[in-house]
Amino acid sequence: MAEPSVSRLLPLLLPAALLAALMGPASAGASAPAVLVTDSRMTRMVALMDRGASCMPSSDRAYIRRVVLEAPSHMVREMSDAGMDSLMEVCKQHRRGSPGGIIFPGTKWCGTGNIAVGYHDLGEKEAEDSCCREHDNCPSQLGPGECRGGLCNNTPFTTSHCDCDARFRRCLQTVNTDTAHTLGTLFFNVGQVKCFKEQRLCPDTEDPAAPPCPTPELQFRPSGRYSPLPPLF
């Protein structure tokens, strides 16, 4: 008798929450699909679900290989060893009973929501936390289900203006620490977030006889990848 395929075994290998997240795309009001983050050797893996609200770590190589090889490729991300060290620790701390979503150690604003008691309350990693605080307080955001300028956010997560995402990226790059680079990699490269920006409907012109340009519409676009700034010399 032929052995059952891994795809048939997958429901037996995965926790129910992770299986549900892998098997279907998110819809408005639903959980987001899981993202599987592994190192290059597939010795460690963290499954991030609901955009970081929950996670599942694993160091079982056989299990990791099965899951990664069966998962859709767009749900798998590779991360550096240093980044995986931080992510595994974050996930383990969260699963030991931390309330709410995942918050990066040493910060109060970097993660799902925040744990600050006020705007001026920062964690011990103040520089990195300041970047996250500024992004959390982006003046132009679309909340879940909110519509503006012909654009509707049909996800369960808040989406920021692309200018805010760009400032967040530059802020982390300027801080230039391992923690900042890990945060940038998680947000931009692992999360592959989208932002929104005005779409100009008229070409640039100085012709005074040209008809007035209508109000620009908003459109979603990929927020772009993160990479540390190259050294100056």
Order of alpha helices (4+ residues) and beta strands (2+ residues): alpha-alpha-beta-beta-beta-alpha-beta-alpha-alpha-beta-beta-beta-beta-alpha-alpha-beta-beta
